[in-house]
Amino acid sequence: MLKSKKPVISVCAVRTGCGKSQASRAIAKILRGKGKKVIIVRHPMPYGNLLKQKIQRFSSFDDFKKYNTTIEEQEEYEKHIENGFIVYAGVDYKEILNKAEKEADIILWDGGNNDFPFYKPNLNIVVADALRPNHELTYYPGFINFLSADIIIINKVNTAEKEDVKLVEKQIIQLLKMVE
């Protein structure tokens, strides 16, 4: 993991579909409400020419054309842009970090594909899914994210069975006992 000169908050998940992107957007809005300039760094989606995708900076929808992004990339970036945030993506993680540090008070790693953060987080938030209990223990790299979390958000508690929510809570408590 690369170390940043600025605080880094990472948001990862134990599985695809846990609600990480929504959590990232909510956290970014909260930080902005506290007067912080938040720059989002998204997990890269290198589908094309990697040299052309070295560093991508998205601040408007016009940037989708500029970088010839895929529909999948647009879906991940557009909500942040709609909310007025700048999003960096690409494959040169060090240079992206250098550029993001010049603009940010806080860097928010929005870890797509449930990968690990590429930047050393000061705070590592991981989203678990109450609709899929035990997935936090049985999927990779989600299990590693679960183990490395500073904060675990249990998402979808309003639609999950109460016993499934309790099971995820139990897993978190057991994790805390392991690291004590």
Secondary structure, DSSP 8 states (H G I E B T S, - for coil): -B--SS-EEEEEESSTTSSHHHHHHHHHHHHHHTT--EEEEE-----S-TTTTSSEEESSTHHHHHTT--HHHHHHHHHHHHTT-EEEESS-HHHHHHHHHHH-SEEEEE-GGG---SB--SEEEEEEETTSTTHHHHSTTHHHHHHH-SEEEEE-TTTS-HHHHHHHHHHHHHHHHHH-
